[in-house]
Amino acid sequence: MTLQQDPDTVATGDRQRPVLLLVLGVVAALALFAAGAGTAVLAGIGADRPPGDASADAGFARDMSLHHLQATQMAQVARDNSDDPDVRLIAYDIETQQYGQIGQLRGWLQSWGLSPETDRPLMAWMGPDHSMAAGGRMPGMASTAELDRLRTLSGRPLDVFFLQLMIRHHRGALDMAQHAATHADRPYVRDLAGKMAQLQAAEVVTMEQMLRSRGGQPLS
């Protein structure tokens, strides 16, 4: 015997599914953030002479946290609003992966007794050629206008613009990650920075292929 479902029940379930996916996504992201922070604090326990406030370790942890935070915001928009399953998947992967890394980076700062905020210029830890004036945007960061535009789009235009912004965002983070992988004092900081650079470079290749297949070209 075939069971018949009530149409109203089916419709309600369809309406609730995006909300459920949103809630699950937020819960997963928060769990990864907490897990990353806990692991980072444990890694810092027992270390001699924690990095100084002006060190590459502290600068990387602060600036990459800020850079990652915008990536998670853009990824949330695509995850919640795209109709393309491949775009939603890579957006979810970026969001959860970078939330976990933010937890690690901020956990390190906590274990070193350093504040996550500072009056030092962005990227000053990379040397005077990289230091940014107040109000400047780190390489790859989207403007407020670009973020506002992303939130208004849907369908293929949303997918294309998201991929364009995220490719540029990932590329902009590579210099920071590569610099920290070479110049950070703590081995575990150098290790994570190197892995970030490798992963984001690989994701750029994937997203460029996705962008071209959807009729788009990378931003300058």
N, C-alpha and C positions, 0 to 999 in steps of 0.2 A: 504494500500500500504506500502511495506517495503522500507525504505530508505537505500540506499547503501552508505557506507562510502568509500572514496577514500583510497586505500591501503597506499599511501604515507603519507596521513594525519594521519592514524592510527599508522604507524611506527614512525612518528615524535612525536606523543603524547606519545608513549611508551618510547621513548628516553628522553623526557623532564620530565617524571614523577619523576625519581630519583632526578633530579636536583631541581624540585619543592619541593620535600620532604626535601631535604637538606636545601634549603633556609628557608622553614617553620620551620624546627628544629632549625636553628640558630636564627631566629627571636624570636621564643618562648623562647629559652634559655636566650637571652639578655633581653627580657621583664621580665622574672622571676628574673634575676639578679638585674635589676633596682627596681623591686617591693620589693625584699628582702632588698635591701639597704635602700629604703625609709622607710619601716616599722622599720628597726633597728634604723635609726636616730631618728624617732619619739619616740621609746622606751627609748632612752637615754636622751631625752630632760627633763630638770628639775631634773635629778638625782644629788644628792649631792656627792661631792668628787669622781670623776670618778676613776675607777681602775688604779693602777699604772702600769708602763711599765713592771715590773717584776711579775705582778699578774697572778693568774691562769686564770682570765677572758681574759686578753690580750694575754697570751701565747696560750690559747685554740683557740681564734679567729684567730690568725696568723697561727698556725701550722695546724689547721683543714682546713683552707682555702687552704693551700698549698697541703695538703693531698687530699682534694676534687678535686682540679684542675686536678691532674693526673687521678682521676677516670673519670672526664668528658671527658678527652682526649681519654681514652681507650673506653669509651662508644660511643663516636663519631665514632670510627673505626668500632665497631660492628654494630651500627645503620646504617651506610652507606654501609657496605660491606657484611653483613651476608645475607644468603638466607632464614634463619629460622625466621619466623614471631614472635615466642616467644622470641627468643634471641634479635631481633630488638626491641621488646616492652620493655623488661626489661632494655635494654641499654638506650632507650629513657627515661624511667622513672628515671633511675639513673642520667642521664645527666641533665634533667630539674630540678629534685629535688635538686641536689647538686649545680647547678648554683644558684638557689634561696637561698640556705643556705650560699653560698659564699657571696652573696649580703648582707645577714643579718650580717654575721661575720665582713665583711669589713665596713659595715655601723656603727656597734658598735664602731669599732676602730676610725672611723671618728668622731663620736659623743663624744668620750672620748678624742679627741685631740691627738691621738696616731698614729704613722706611721704604715702602714701594714708590713713594713720591720724592722728588728732589728739585731743588732750584737750579741744578746744573742744566746747561743746554742739552737738547736732544743730540745724541750721537757724539757728544764731546769726548767720550771714552775711546772713540776711534781715532782721535787726533784732530788738530785744528782744521784740516781740510774737509772734515766731515761735520764738524760742529754746526748746529743750526740756530738761527736767530729765533727769538721768542715768537710764537705764533706760526712757525713754519711747519710743514708737513714732511714727515719722513718719506723717503723714496717709496713709491708704489701706493701710498695712501690715497684713498678716494677723497674728493672734496665733499662738503656738505651738499652741494647742488647735485653731485653725482649720486650720492646715497638717496637723496630725496627722489631723484628720477627713477632709480632702481625700484623703489617702493611703489611707484605708480604703474609699472609695466606688468604685462601678463603675456602668456603664450611664448611664441618664438622670440619676440623682442626682449622679453625678460631673460630668457636663456642666454641669448647672445651677449647682452650687456653684462650679465653676471659673470660669464666666462671671461669677457674682456677685462672687467675690473679685477677679477681674481688672478688672472695671469699677470697683469701688471703689478698687483699686490705681492704675489709670490716672488717675482723677479726683484722687486724692491727690497725684499727681506734678505736676499742672498748675500749681499755684501756684509750685512751685519752678522749673519750666521757664520760666514767664512772667516771674518775677522776674529770673532770670538773663538772659533775652532782653533785658531793659531795663537791668539794672544791672551786668552783667559788663563788665570793661574791654576784654578781647580781642574783636575783631570775630568771630573764628571760634568763640568760646564763645557769643556772642550768637546767631550763626547756627544753631549746632547746637541750642541751647536752644529757639529759635523753631520749628525744624523738629520737635523732639520734641513740643512743645505741640500743633502742628497735627496731627501723625500720631496722637498718642494720643487727641486729641479725636475724630478721625475713627473710630478703632478703637472708642471707647466707643459711638458711634452704631451701628456694625456689631454689636458684642457685645450691645447692648440689644435689637436686633432678633432676634438669635439666641436670646437668653434668653427673650423673650416667646413666640417660636415653639415653645419647649420647655416652656412652662407655668410659667416662673419670673418673679420680679420682682426688681429691684435691691435690694441691701441698703441700709439706712439709713446 
